[in-house]
Amino acid sequence: MSTQSIYVIASAAPPVQHIKHLLDVLDDTGWQPCLILTPTAATWVDVDDLAARVDGLLRVQPRTPQDPDPLPRADVVLAAPLTFNTLNKWASGISDTLALGLLNEAIGLDLPVLAAPVIKAVLRTHPAYPASIATLQRAGVHLMDPDRVTIRRDDGTVTADWSAIAQRLDQLAPPKP
């Protein structure tokens, strides 16, 4: 069985601290995850440990023009967890990080793109939020409801429903060979 590549583009929402659980779910369902972290998200996790977990298929910074791209071509793109800041920059076409550049390119690549925002309810009342959601949906991005993605534990920590994200991903992605 051939493995398909998924770009997991993760920003600095609290669930990024539990991103290994998503990687496990993706492995179990036959994906080869490539992890792209925003610079802030990279400060919240053990990058070396995660790089080993994804067999070196992890990037934070852009490569130089003369360096080959270490990542395989993506078959699908998953933005999870996606912050308010990253979502709004993405919708505006800003590419000031590798993660945002790849998200912006993904819109034009005719690939399934799924976004799992983890955004506080109060931030979702900001006028930029619905406008950004509408822009991304018009561009073909599939967006999950933050209330269905975000898990707030009794101890106050926040994680994501990685299984629900993987199930939605399997509905959108092309069949695996």
C-alpha positions as a Markdown table, in Angstrom:
| # | Residue | x | y | z |
|---|---|---|---|---|
| 1 | Met | 0.0 | 0.0 | 0.0 |
| 2 | Ser | 1.3 | 3.4 | -1.0 |
| 3 | Thr | 1.3 | 6.1 | 1.7 |
| 4 | Gln | -0.1 | 9.6 | 1.0 |
| 5 | Ser | 1.5 | 12.7 | 2.3 |
| 6 | Ile | -0.4 | 15.2 | 4.5 |
| 7 | Tyr | 0.9 | 18.6 | 5.4 |
| 8 | Val | -0.1 | 19.4 | 9.0 |
| 9 | Ile | 0.3 | 23.1 | 9.4 |
| 10 | Ala | 0.1 | 23.9 | 13.1 |
| 11 | Ser | -0.1 | 27.3 | 14.8 |
| 12 | Ala | 0.3 | 28.3 | 18.4 |
| 13 | Ala | -3.0 | 27.3 | 19.9 |
| 14 | Pro | -2.8 | 25.2 | 23.1 |
| 15 | Pro | -3.6 | 21.9 | 21.3 |
| 16 | Val | -0.3 | 22.1 | 19.5 |
| 17 | Gln | 1.2 | 20.9 | 22.7 |
| 18 | His | -0.6 | 17.6 | 22.1 |
| 19 | Ile | 0.1 | 17.4 | 18.3 |
| 20 | Lys | 1.7 | 13.9 | 18.8 |
| 21 | His | -1.8 | 12.5 | 19.3 |
| 22 | Leu | -2.8 | 13.8 | 15.9 |
| 23 | Leu | 0.3 | 12.3 | 14.3 |
| 24 | Asp | -0.6 | 9.0 | 15.9 |
| 25 | Val | -4.1 | 9.1 | 14.5 |
| 26 | Leu | -2.8 | 10.0 | 11.1 |
| 27 | Asp | -0.3 | 7.2 | 11.1 |
| 28 | Asp | -3.0 | 4.8 | 12.2 |
| 29 | Thr | -5.1 | 5.8 | 9.2 |
| 30 | Gly | -2.3 | 5.5 | 6.6 |
| 31 | Trp | -1.0 | 9.0 | 6.2 |
| 32 | Gln | 2.6 | 10.1 | 6.1 |
| 33 | Pro | 2.5 | 13.3 | 8.1 |
| 34 | Cys | 4.8 | 16.3 | 7.3 |
| 35 | Leu | 4.7 | 18.8 | 10.1 |
| 36 | Ile | 5.0 | 22.5 | 9.5 |
| 37 | Leu | 5.0 | 24.7 | 12.6 |
| 38 | Thr | 4.6 | 28.5 | 12.8 |
| 39 | Pro | 7.6 | 30.1 | 14.5 |
| 40 | Thr | 5.6 | 30.6 | 17.7 |
| 41 | Ala | 4.2 | 27.1 | 17.7 |
| 42 | Ala | 7.8 | 25.8 | 17.5 |
| 43 | Thr | 8.6 | 27.5 | 20.8 |
| 44 | Trp | 5.7 | 25.6 | 22.5 |
| 45 | Val | 6.8 | 22.1 | 21.5 |
| 46 | Asp | 9.9 | 19.9 | 21.5 |
| 47 | Val | 10.9 | 20.4 | 17.8 |
| 48 | Asp | 13.6 | 17.7 | 17.9 |
| 49 | Asp | 11.3 | 15.1 | 19.3 |
| 50 | Leu | 8.6 | 15.9 | 16.8 |
| 51 | Ala | 11.1 | 15.9 | 13.9 |
| 52 | Ala | 12.2 | 12.4 | 15.0 |
| 53 | Arg | 8.5 | 11.4 | 15.2 |
| 54 | Val | 7.9 | 12.4 | 11.6 |
| 55 | Asp | 11.2 | 11.0 | 10.2 |
| 56 | Gly | 12.6 | 14.5 | 9.7 |
| 57 | Leu | 9.6 | 15.8 | 7.7 |
| 58 | Leu | 9.3 | 18.9 | 9.9 |
| 59 | Arg | 9.9 | 22.5 | 8.9 |
| 60 | Val | 9.5 | 25.9 | 10.6 |
| 61 | Gln | 11.6 | 28.2 | 8.5 |
| 62 | Pro | 11.7 | 28.6 | 4.7 |
| 63 | Arg | 14.5 | 27.0 | 2.8 |
| 64 | Thr | 17.0 | 28.9 | 0.8 |
| 65 | Pro | 16.4 | 28.9 | -3.0 |
| 66 | Gln | 19.3 | 26.6 | -3.6 |
| 67 | Asp | 18.2 | 24.0 | -1.1 |
| 68 | Pro | 16.0 | 21.2 | -2.2 |
| 69 | Asp | 12.6 | 20.9 | -0.6 |
| 70 | Pro | 12.8 | 18.1 | 2.0 |
| 71 | Leu | 9.1 | 17.5 | 2.0 |
| 72 | Pro | 7.3 | 15.3 | -0.5 |
| 73 | Arg | 4.4 | 16.7 | -2.5 |
| 74 | Ala | 1.3 | 17.0 | -0.4 |
| 75 | Asp | -1.8 | 15.0 | -1.2 |
| 76 | Val | -3.9 | 16.9 | 1.3 |
| 77 | Val | -3.3 | 19.9 | 3.7 |
| 78 | Leu | -4.6 | 20.2 | 7.2 |
| 79 | Ala | -4.4 | 23.4 | 9.2 |
| 80 | Ala | -4.7 | 22.3 | 12.8 |
| 81 | Pro | -4.7 | 23.8 | 15.3 |
| 82 | Leu | -5.4 | 27.1 | 13.5 |
| 83 | Thr | -5.3 | 30.3 | 15.5 |
| 84 | Phe | -7.3 | 33.5 | 15.0 |
| 85 | Asn | -4.1 | 35.3 | 13.9 |
| 86 | Thr | -3.1 | 32.6 | 11.4 |
| 87 | Leu | -6.7 | 32.3 | 10.0 |
| 88 | Asn | -7.0 | 36.0 | 9.4 |
| 89 | Lys | -3.6 | 36.4 | 7.8 |
| 90 | Trp | -4.3 | 33.4 | 5.6 |
| 91 | Ala | -7.6 | 34.8 | 4.4 |
| 92 | Ser | -5.8 | 38.1 | 3.7 |
| 93 | Gly | -3.1 | 36.3 | 1.6 |
| 94 | Ile | -0.3 | 37.2 | 4.0 |
| 95 | Ser | 2.7 | 34.8 | 3.7 |
| 96 | Asp | 5.1 | 36.1 | 6.4 |
| 97 | Thr | 5.9 | 32.6 | 7.7 |
| 98 | Leu | 6.6 | 29.3 | 5.9 |
| 99 | Ala | 3.3 | 28.0 | 7.4 |
| 100 | Leu | 1.2 | 30.8 | 5.9 |
| 101 | Gly | 3.1 | 30.6 | 2.5 |
| 102 | Leu | 2.2 | 26.9 | 2.3 |
| 103 | Leu | -1.4 | 27.6 | 3.3 |
| 104 | Asn | -1.7 | 30.3 | 0.6 |
| 105 | Glu | -0.2 | 28.0 | -2.0 |
| 106 | Ala | -2.5 | 25.1 | -1.0 |
| 107 | Ile | -5.5 | 27.1 | -2.2 |
| 108 | Gly | -4.2 | 27.1 | -5.7 |
| 109 | Leu | -3.0 | 23.5 | -5.8 |
| 110 | Asp | -6.4 | 21.7 | -6.3 |
| 111 | Leu | -5.8 | 19.7 | -3.1 |
| 112 | Pro | -8.3 | 19.1 | -0.3 |
| 113 | Val | -7.6 | 21.7 | 2.4 |
| 114 | Leu | -9.2 | 21.3 | 5.9 |
| 115 | Ala | -8.9 | 23.8 | 8.6 |
| 116 | Ala | -9.6 | 23.1 | 12.3 |
| 117 | Pro | -9.7 | 26.5 | 14.1 |
| 118 | Val | -9.2 | 26.5 | 17.8 |
| 119 | Ile | -10.4 | 30.1 | 18.6 |
| 120 | Lys | -12.0 | 31.5 | 21.7 |
| 121 | Ala | -15.7 | 32.4 | 21.3 |
| 122 | Val | -14.9 | 36.1 | 22.2 |
| 123 | Leu | -12.4 | 36.3 | 19.3 |
| 124 | Arg | -15.1 | 34.9 | 16.9 |
| 125 | Thr | -17.2 | 38.0 | 17.6 |
| 126 | His | -14.5 | 40.2 | 16.0 |
| 127 | Pro | -15.7 | 41.4 | 12.6 |
| 128 | Ala | -12.6 | 40.0 | 10.8 |
| 129 | Tyr | -13.5 | 36.5 | 11.8 |
| 130 | Pro | -16.7 | 35.9 | 9.7 |
| 131 | Ala | -15.2 | 37.8 | 6.8 |
| 132 | Ser | -12.1 | 35.5 | 6.9 |
| 133 | Ile | -14.2 | 32.4 | 7.2 |
| 134 | Ala | -16.2 | 33.4 | 4.1 |
| 135 | Thr | -13.1 | 34.2 | 2.1 |
| 136 | Leu | -11.5 | 30.9 | 2.9 |
| 137 | Gln | -14.7 | 29.0 | 2.2 |
| 138 | Arg | -15.1 | 30.7 | -1.2 |
| 139 | Ala | -11.5 | 29.6 | -1.9 |
| 140 | Gly | -12.5 | 26.0 | -1.3 |
| 141 | Val | -11.1 | 25.5 | 2.2 |
| 142 | His | -13.2 | 23.2 | 4.4 |
| 143 | Leu | -13.6 | 24.6 | 7.9 |
| 144 | Met | -14.6 | 22.8 | 11.0 |
| 145 | Asp | -16.6 | 24.4 | 13.8 |
| 146 | Pro | -14.2 | 25.5 | 16.6 |
| 147 | Asp | -16.8 | 24.3 | 19.2 |
| 148 | Arg | -16.6 | 20.8 | 17.7 |
| 149 | Val | -12.8 | 20.8 | 17.5 |
| 150 | Thr | -11.9 | 22.3 | 20.9 |
| 151 | Ile | -11.9 | 20.2 | 24.0 |
| 152 | Arg | -11.7 | 22.1 | 27.3 |
| 153 | Arg | -10.7 | 19.8 | 30.1 |
| 154 | Asp | -11.8 | 20.1 | 33.7 |
| 155 | Asp | -8.3 | 21.1 | 34.7 |
| 156 | Gly | -8.4 | 24.1 | 32.4 |
| 157 | Thr | -6.2 | 22.7 | 29.6 |
| 158 | Val | -7.3 | 22.8 | 26.0 |
| 159 | Thr | -6.7 | 20.1 | 23.4 |
| 160 | Ala | -8.4 | 19.2 | 20.2 |
| 161 | Asp | -10.6 | 16.3 | 19.1 |
| 162 | Trp | -8.0 | 14.8 | 16.9 |
| 163 | Ser | -10.2 | 11.8 | 16.0 |
| 164 | Ala | -13.0 | 14.1 | 14.7 |
| 165 | Ile | -10.5 | 16.0 | 12.7 |
| 166 | Ala | -9.2 | 12.8 | 11.2 |
| 167 | Gln | -12.7 | 11.6 | 10.4 |
| 168 | Arg | -13.5 | 14.8 | 8.6 |
| 169 | Leu | -10.2 | 14.6 | 6.7 |
| 170 | Asp | -11.0 | 11.1 | 5.5 |
| 171 | Gln | -14.3 | 12.4 | 4.1 |
| 172 | Leu | -12.5 | 15.0 | 2.1 |
| 173 | Ala | -9.3 | 13.3 | 1.0 |
| 174 | Pro | -8.9 | 11.2 | -2.1 |
| 175 | Pro | -9.0 | 7.5 | -1.6 |
| 176 | Lys | -5.7 | 6.0 | -0.5 |
| 177 | Pro | -4.1 | 3.6 | -3.0 |
